[in-house]
Amino acid sequence: MATSTGTPSPVGRAIALMVAGTVSFGLMAVAIRLASAQLHAFEIAFFRAFFGLAFVLPLLLRHGPGLMRTRRLGFYVMRCAIGMVSMLAGFWAIVHLPLAQAVAISYSTPLFVTLGAVVFLGEVVRARRWTAVLIGFAGVLVIMRPGAASFSAGSLVALLAALASANAAISIKFLSRSEHPDAIVIWTTLLWVPMAALPAVLVWVTPTGITWLWIVLAGALGSGGHMLWTRALKLADASLLTPISFLQILVVGVFGWWLFDEAVDRWTCAGAAIIFAANIYIARRETRLARHAVTDREIGADIPTPP
């Protein structure tokens, strides 16, 4: 997709950035699983934050120290604490559940965002959107299958990660009204390092050999994916980009089969399809409403951003 001058259109760039970001997040999940052969999920979360900070510091060099001036430090701390719960639970789920199942459940985040927007932001949600939310949660139940012999209590941890992620997304809505998007990325990653250090110390094993590669990649891919998604959402509507984000399930499904001998069962596929349909409707509804009101597009509230 290009303009008459031969340069890519904004929509074309947004799609390319979204694809790159989605693949990055999928590969991050694979790197986390590979690192888990030696390290606990909590320690991997620490290294994700530590190396992620190293990869976002160039943003500070670009903007200068003035970027870090804020009157919302307390809010940042609260937001990062919630995000840390999401990261620890999400990484635990990636390590202990089939990759495709863990990622599919994470896509329930926009459903929780809708609920949170009503409670904390006072947004009005009408019947059709409530119906989409309920259908989406039905998809979550299809994946988890409570009461069935195949039910895993670990899927509840993945659901906790999605709930915490939704709360973190809502807090970003507040921050984005006064804070630069790059400042949010830097402050978040900076605060995550000490927050992640305590649980990591409790399970610490010094990495050796190729494990160093996996944890460095987890940090680089996570931070890189976040920046790619943020920039994509500045160029195009969430309703256009949301379907692309589900490519992550395909990425982790292929690598889960190839590297870990995991099969993607029909329940995960069916549930993911239901959640996908619900999220598409919510994203399109948000886009229509955004044409009549000012919104915080840069944070992509309707697309789950992995920690």
N, C-alpha and C positions, 0 to 999 in steps of 0.2 A: 504494500500500500504506500504510494508516494504522491507527492505534490507535483505540479506541472514543472517545477524546477529540478525535479529528480531527487529531492531530499525526502526522507520518510515523513509521512504525516504524523501529527501528534498522536492520533489513534494507533497508527502502526507502531510508533515507538512505545506507546503504553502497553500494547499487546506483547511486544518483544520483551519489555522489562518485566511484565507479569509472568511470562513463561520462564524467564531466567530466574526470577525470584522464587517461583514455585518449585522449580527443579532444585534450587539451592536448599530450600527447606526440606525437600524430600531426601536429598543427599545428606543433610545434617542429621536426620533421623537414622539413616544407615550408619553414619560415623559414630553416633551415640551407641547404637547396638554393637558395633565392632569394638568400641572401647570398653563396653561392659563385660567383655571376656576377662578383663583384669580389674576394672574399677567399679565401685558402687555408683549407682545413678546419681547420688548426691554429690560425689566428688566430680563426676563428669559435669554436673551443673555448675560447679565452681569454675572449672576450667573453661566452660562455655562462656561464662561471664568474664573471666580474666583475659582470655585471648580475644573475646569479642571487643573488650575495651581497647585493646591494642589496635584493632582494625578500625575503630571509629574515631580515635584520636586525631587522625588527619583532618576531620571536620573542624576540630578546635583550631588547628593551625590555619585552616582556610578562613575562618570567621574571626579569629582573635579571641582573647580571654573575655572580652565584653559579652560574648554569647552566653556565658555562664551566670551573668547577673540575674538574680531572680528574687522575688518576694514570696515564692511558693514552695520553699524548701520543705516545709512540713508536709505539704500535699504530695511532693515528690516522694518523700519517705514512705507515706502511707501507700501510694500507688505502687512503689517498688516492692513493698512488703507483700502486697496482694499478688503482684507479678511473680515474686519468688515462690509463693505457694503454688502458683500455676506451673512454674518451671520445674520445681521438685516433683510435683505429682505427674506432670507430663513426661518428664524423663523416666520416672519410675515405670510408667505405663509403657513407654517405648521399649524399655528393657525387658519387661515381664509379660507383655501381651504380644500377639502377632502384630507386626508393624502396620499392616493395612487396617486392622481393627482399631488400634490405638489412634491412628490418624483419622479414621472415619468418625470416631466418637468426638474427636477434637472439633469437627465441623458443626457440632451443636452449639458452639460459642455464639454465633449470631442470634440463635434462639434465646439464649440467656440475655444477650444484649438488649433484645426487644423488651423482655420483662424488666430489666434494670432501667431502661429508658423511661418506662412508665413510672416506676417507683421513685427514681432519683432525679430524673430530668423533667418529670411532669408531662412527657409526651403523650399525645392522644393516639391510641391504637384502636382501630375499628375492627369490625367483625371479620372481614376477609383476612386481615393480617393475623388476627388471633387464630383463625382457622389454619393458616400456614404454619404458625408456631406449633399448634397442637399436632399437625401432621408431621412436622419435623421431629417432635419428641416421640411420636409413634415410630419413626425410623430408628431413633436411638434404641428404643425397646426391642425392635427387630434385631439389631446388632447384638445387644446385650443378652437378650432372651432370658430374663429372670424367671426362675422356676424350672428351667430346662436343665438337663444333666450337664450340658456344655457350658452353663453359666459360670463365669469367673468373677470372683469378688474384685479382682484387679480392674475390671471394667469400671467399677465405681470410682476408682482412683483417677482413671481417665476422664470420667464425668466431672469429678472435682476440679481437675485441671481446666476443663472447659468453662466451668462456672467462675473460677478465679480469673481466668483470662477475660471473660466478659466484664467482670467488675473492673479489671485493669483498663479495658478499652473505654469504659464509661468515664473513668477518671481522666483518661487522656482527652476526652471531649472537653472537660473542664480546663485542663492545662492548655490545650491548643487555642483557647480564646485569648491567651495573653503571652504564650511562650512560643519561641521559634521551634519548628519541627526537629531541626538538628540538635537544638538544646535538649529537647525531650529525650532524644536517642542517647546523647552523651550522659546526661544526668542519670537516666535509667540504668545504663550499663555501669556507670561509676558506682552507684549505690548498690547494685547487685553483687559486686565483688565481695565487700565485707559481709553482706547478708548471707551469701552462699558459703562463706568460709567456715562458719560455725558448724553447720551440719556436715560439711566435708571433713573437718578435723575429726569428727566422731567416727568416721569410717575410713580414715586415710590409709592409702597404700600408694607408695611412690611409683609413678608410672615408669615403665621400662620399654625399650625396643620400639616397635611399630605403634604401640599405644599412644606415644607422643604425637604421631602423625594424625591419628584419629581425633584426639582432643583439640589439636590446633585447627583441623578442618572443621570441627563442630563449631568453634568460635567464629572462624572466618565465614563459613557458609551461613550461620545464623545471622550475624551482623550484616553480611552482604545481602542476604535475602530480604531482611527488614528494610534496608535502604532502597533496594530495587522496587519492592512493593509500594513503599511510600511515594517514590517518584512516579510510578505507573499511575497511582490513584490521583496524582495531581493533573495528569494528562487526559484521563478518560473516566467515565462514570463507573461506579461499582457494579452496576447492572451488567455492563459489558465484560468486566474483568472477573466477576465472581465465578463464572463457569470455568475459566482457565485455572483458578486456584485448585480445582478438584483434580487437576493433573497430578497433584502430589500423591494421591491415593494410588494412581497407576505406577508412579515412580517407586514408591515403597513396596508395592505389591510385587513388581518385577524383581527388585533387589532382594526382597524377603524370600521369594521362591528360589532365586539363583544362589544366594549366599547362605540362607538359613533353612532351606528346605521347608518353607512355610507355604501352605496352600490358602488361597483366598476363598472362603466358603460362600455358599449362595446367600446365607443370611447377612453377611457383611456387605455383599454386593447389593442386595435388595434394600437393606437399611441405608446404605450410602446413597443409593438412587433416590430414596424418599427424602432424606435430608437435603440432597442436592436440589430437588424440585422445590422444597420449601424455601431454601435460601435464595434461589433464583427469583421466586415471587417476591420475597421480602426486599431483595436488592432492587428489583425493578420498581416496586412500590416506593422505596426510599428515593429513587432517582426522580420519579414523577413529582413527589412532594418537594424535592430539592429545587425544582424549577420555580417554585413559588415562595421559597424561603432560603435564608442564608444557612448553610450547613458547614460542618467541619470536614470537608472532603478529604483533606490530606491524611486523616488517620484511618480511613477506610473502615468505618464502624461495622459494616456488614460482611467483612471478610476476616476470618480468624487469622491472627498473626502468631505463629509459633514463637515461643520464648527465645 
